[in-house]
Amino acid sequence: MPLPLTVAIVAFVVMVIVGVLGYVIDSNEEKHERR
Amino acid sequence: MHDIATPGDIAHVHLLINHFPTIGTILGLLLLVLSFARKNEHLRKVSFEVFFLIALATIPVYESGVAAAEQFKTQPALQPAILLHQDVALQSFILMEITGFLSWLALWRMRRIGRPTKGLTGAILLFSVLTVAVVSLAANLGGDIHHPEILTSEYSSPVAPTAFVLISATTIQKFVLQNRWVWPACETLHFLGMSLMFGVLMIVNLRLLNFMKAIPFAAVHRLLPFGILGYGVNFFTGMLFFIGESGQYTENVAFHYKMILMMLAGVNYLILTVYTGAWELPAGADAPALGKLLGASALLLSIGVMYFGRMLPFIGNAF
């Protein structure tokens, strides 16, 4: 696999994980604030 | 640019600050246990603040340790003790940073809903106990480097220290340097993490500087976890750079300035998370003078961190 493509895939996957983690923290927060 | 520290100075810095993680985590853990015994939420909050600050202080402890180790490269007899100390210190460093992240999350949640969840508190308790155990071992092994008198069998541990090493600095270094995609991928992620962190810092701190006054501070405060996640990406990739090519950083003046500003920015972030004066700011209200100072200093410190990061090859000797 060409290097630029590998780099792009790795960066994309890591940032998706970060986004999901942020979403989980935020939605959990919203759930607690509603109570 | 005039360097603020020679490699020898940094070795001294390591000797001065290497007790912070051990004593700090023990203190934090004692406060946490005391908060359970007294059912005192305020004490619990203080223990989380201690864990966060110690996690921050552990970064220069680890990095100055690597710089100190470089001073002994010409003494092969000391290498086994140094490498073992460094590897166990790396495990305790990872545990400490996880404890610091969880503590920050608990503080953020306490600010918003008044209490952390039981799961989060339990996780902090577990990780802080593990950190105390491993950091104490790392400190003990550090003592072995310059105190050969305690290396007799009478004082030796019944458990081999290598049992605590799940990942060694050498393994990480090989991973970073032997795979061509790792360094550019980390550079890309370092920029993405920086953009995420600085974007959040801009929104939150500009509100303190009376921009977007229609928004209450509590609304922008909710974005802070995204900022700390951006910081997490940069911390992780930054550590891969540091472990991969430590010589580029330990003797680099721009890196020394970057680290100092990063420590101050970390303290600033903690105050931003828990500061009541800002939290109570409704829509349309002006931030108090302290809030404005906090907002302005956060932005200036972050710009300083980015500036010295970018100038690593130009002011210093990186790459």
Contacts between the chains, C-beta under 8 A, distances in Angstrom:
chain1	res1	chain2	res2	distance
A	3	B	180	6.0
A	3	B	181	5.7
A	3	B	184	6.9
A	6	B	181	4.3
A	6	B	185	7.2
A	7	B	181	5.7
A	7	B	184	4.8
A	7	B	185	4.6
A	7	B	188	5.7
A	8	B	188	7.8
A	10	B	181	6.7
A	10	B	185	4.2
A	10	B	188	7.9
A	10	B	189	7.7
A	11	B	185	5.9
A	11	B	188	4.4
A	11	B	189	5.3
A	11	B	192	6.4
A	14	B	189	5.6
A	14	B	233	6.9
A	15	B	189	7.4
A	15	B	192	5.6
A	15	B	233	7.7
A	18	B	193	7.9
A	18	B	196	7.4
A	18	B	229	5.1
A	18	B	230	7.6
A	18	B	232	7.6
A	18	B	233	6.0
A	21	B	229	6.1
A	22	B	225	5.9
A	22	B	226	4.8
A	22	B	229	5.3
A	25	B	105	7.1
A	25	B	225	4.6
A	26	B	222	6.9
A	26	B	225	6.7
A	26	B	226	7.9
A	29	B	109	7.1
A	29	B	112	6.5
A	29	B	113	7.8
A	29	B	222	6.8
A	32	B	109	7.5
A	32	B	112	7.9
A	32	B	113	5.1
A	32	B	117	7.6
A	33	B	112	6.8
A	33	B	113	6.2
